[in-house]
């Protein structure tokens, strides 16, 4: 018994060790793929920037002899614009994502990199999946409008300017601080933000809450004021709660429409005995049948294949077999002949019932 227990313990330990090794390998592959994706994104972005600068210098140097890089009004408008997938950064692995953001929407920040560096703006939106944010009116770039939107609205321009995402580490928080010398408020760049202890209120849905301070001081940085929720007023066209809660339809199994969820429980979704199927499944079956008939018309069949096809068609035309009284009588005779003790048992039961 001890040998069995020790063997089971060793097997469990080895399985856990193998699982841990597999998980570590998968994590390394995931991180490497994310790293390669980010490297390819920044490489393509740098190539676009270098190409644009080279073309700009070449056009300035050649003057009237500069090459024509676009033909037509639409190409001239789209010249130098970016595709959306070349601007939005890819998501980072969850291990590298910022857990607690000390910069939120409506905060004032200063940009440290890019064409708008050293400028102060208001945070417009956050993208926690890629550790980036957008600042209102800053880092504007031309982006090509997809043809799908232009086909819907003919007046839609071919190029729109929008804010490009900025990495979280490329901005710093800006707050007004009272200057003791002039006794006036001045914008101060916070190099580092300290956090208080994080409190999680489970009654409010488990949202973490904390306070932020200027590192090395006790000066608390207030959070931006949230917009008050708009008060809703009842309108004449609104539905009353009594009408909403009133049950007006109860599905029944004996009357159409038959619920497809009940059908899936009673029959397999792809069972040949099922009489009603989803429209997508029926369309796939009809498409496959048309391909089969088209292929059968091209192929040459042998006499044996023709015979088998005709036999299958006759069998299908006859339909499923029907259990008649004569067949049941023949089955009973065979059972009585092969197993007489079963027949005697049934006769004793019939006598007891009488």
C-alpha positions, -999 to 999 in steps of 0.1 A, spaced: 0 0 0 29 24 9 44 17 -25 12 26 -43 9 58 -23 45 68 -30 41 59 -67 9 80 -69 27 109 -51 56 108 -75 33 107 -105 14 137 -92 46 156 -86 59 148 -121 27 158 -137 27 191 -118 63 197 -129 55 190 -165 25 213 -164 46 241 -148 72 236 -176 45 238 -203 30 269 -188 64 286 -185 71 278 -222 37 292 -232 43 323 -212 77 328 -228 63 324 -263 35 348 -256 59 374 -243 82 369 -272 53 373 -297 42 404 -280 77 418 -280 81 410 -317 47 426 -325 57 458 -307 91 459 -324 75 454 -358 49 482 -350 76 507 -340 99 497 -369 71 503 -395 63 536 -378 99 547 -379 102 537 -416 71 558 -424 86 588 -405 120 585 -422 104 581 -456 82 612 -450 111 633 -439 132 621 -469 105 630 -493 99 664 -477 137 672 -479 138 660 -515 108 681 -526 124 711 -509 158 705 -526 145 698 -561 119 725 -561 100 726 -595 118 693 -605 104 674 -575 86 641 -585 48 639 -586 39 616 -557 2 617 -561 -22 620 -591 -57 634 -587 -74 653 -559 -81 623 -537 -45 610 -538 -33 645 -530 -56 647 -500 -45 612 -488 -8 619 -493 11 616 -460 -20 602 -441 -17 571 -420 -38 540 -419 -56 533 -386 -37 501 -378 -4 519 -383 -13 544 -355 -30 523 -328 -4 505 -307 -8 468 -302 -19 455 -267 8 447 -242 9 415 -221 -11 416 -189 21 413 -169 34 445 -183 2 465 -180 -1 493 -154 -22 481 -126 -30 515 -109 -33 545 -131 -24 578 -114 -34 597 -145 -70 597 -155 -93 615 -178 -96 653 -175 -62 655 -158 -37 681 -171 -4 666 -183 27 678 -200 41 659 -230 77 649 -229 82 634 -264 69 640 -299 61 671 -320 41 686 -291 66 681 -263 67 706 -235 30 714 -242 3 711 -216 -31 695 -224 -61 676 -210 -63 639 -210 -91 628 -234 -91 590 -231 -72 561 -217 -62 528 -234 -52 506 -205 -46 476 -229 -16 493 -245 -5 516 -216 -13 547 -237 -35 577 -236 -46 606 -258 -44 643 -250 -70 666 -264 -57 686 -294 -21 672 -290 -1 649 -313 -25 653 -341 -19 632 -372 -39 628 -405 -57 594 -408 -73 579 -439 -110 574 -436 -120 538 -446 -138 535 -479 -167 518 -460 -176 550 -442 -172 571 -474 -196 548 -492 -222 554 -466 -217 592 -465 -206 608 -497 -198 641 -479 -173 623 -456 -137 637 -462 -110 613 -472 -87 624 -444 -94 633 -407 -71 646 -381 -72 629 -347 -51 625 -316 -24 599 -317 -19 577 -286 10 587 -263 27 562 -239 19 566 -202 56 571 -194 59 600 -219 36 624 -200 38 639 -165 10 652 -143 6 690 -140 -12 705 -110 -15 741 -97 6 747 -66 7 778 -44 40 796 -47 51 809 -13 71 838 -27 44 853 -50 14 837 -31 0 827 -65 -9 794 -81 16 781 -106 16 750 -128 40 725 -114 51 693 -131 49 663 -108 80 641 -116 67 612 -94 34 604 -79 31 585 -47 1 564 -37 -17 558 -5 -29 523 6 -53 509 -19 -88 503 -5 -112 479 -23 -149 484 -14 -166 451 -22 -200 467 -16 -194 491 -46 -184 463 -69 -148 458 -59 -135 491 -75 -101 500 -60 -97 535 -45 -67 554 -33 -53 589 -29 -23 603 -48 4 626 -35 34 644 -47 63 621 -39 82 631 -8 55 655 4 21 653 20 5 674 -7 -25 655 -20 -33 656 -57 -71 659 -61 -89 637 -86 -107 655 -114 -144 661 -107 -167 637 -123 -196 649 -143 -229 646 -125 -252 620 -139 -279 635 -161 -313 634 -144 -339 614 -164 -374 628 -168 -403 607 -180 -416 614 -214 -451 608 -228 -438 581 -252 -420 561 -224 -434 526 -216 -449 522 -182 -433 497 -158 -466 478 -155 -466 473 -193 -430 462 -194 -434 435 -167 -466 421 -182 -461 387 -199 -476 389 -233 -462 358 -249 -456 323 -235 -439 298 -259 -455 264 -262 -441 231 -275 -472 222 -295 -476 256 -313 -452 274 -336 -428 291 -333 -410 261 -317 -380 274 -295 -348 264 -312 -331 260 -278 -356 233 -269 -350 217 -303 -312 216 -296 -319 198 -263 -342 172 -278 -322 165 -309 -286 168 -318 -279 200 -338 -267 180 -368 -289 149 -364 -304 134 -396 -336 127 -376 -341 164 -369 -369 179 -390 -362 216 -383 -328 232 -387 -313 267 -386 -313 286 -419 -275 288 -420 -272 250 -416 -298 244 -444 -280 268 -467 -247 249 -461 -264 216 -468 -280 229 -500 -247 244 -511 -229 210 -505 -256 192 -524 -253 215 -554 -215 209 -554 -221 172 -552 -245 171 -581 -223 193 -602 -194 170 -595 -215 139 -602 -225 153 -636 -188 156 -646 -176 122 -633 -182 90 -652 -198 62 -632 -192 25 -635 -221 0 -639 -216 -11 -603 -218 25 -590 -250 31 -611 -265 -1 -596 -256 9 -560 -270 44 -566 -303 30 -579 -305 6 -549 -299 35 -525 -326 56 -542 -351 27 -540 -343 22 -503 -347 59 -496 -380 60 -515 -394 31 -494 -388 51 -463 -381 37 -428 -394 2 -420 -428 -1 -403 -433 -25 -375 -464 -45 -385 -483 -72 -365 -470 -100 -389 -434 -90 -383 -440 -89 -345 -455 -123 -347 -425 -137 -366 -402 -121 -340 -422 -138 -313 -419 -172 -329 -382 -169 -333 -378 -159 -297 -400 -188 -285 -379 -212 -306 -345 -199 -295 -355 -193 -259 -384 -215 -247 -377 -206 -210 -386 -170 -218 -419 -181 -233 -427 -202 -202 -420 -173 -180 -444 -151 -200 -471 -177 -198 -467 -180 -160 -471 -143 -157 -502 -143 -179 -517 -171 -157 -509 -151 -126 -526 -120 -140 -557 -140 -149 
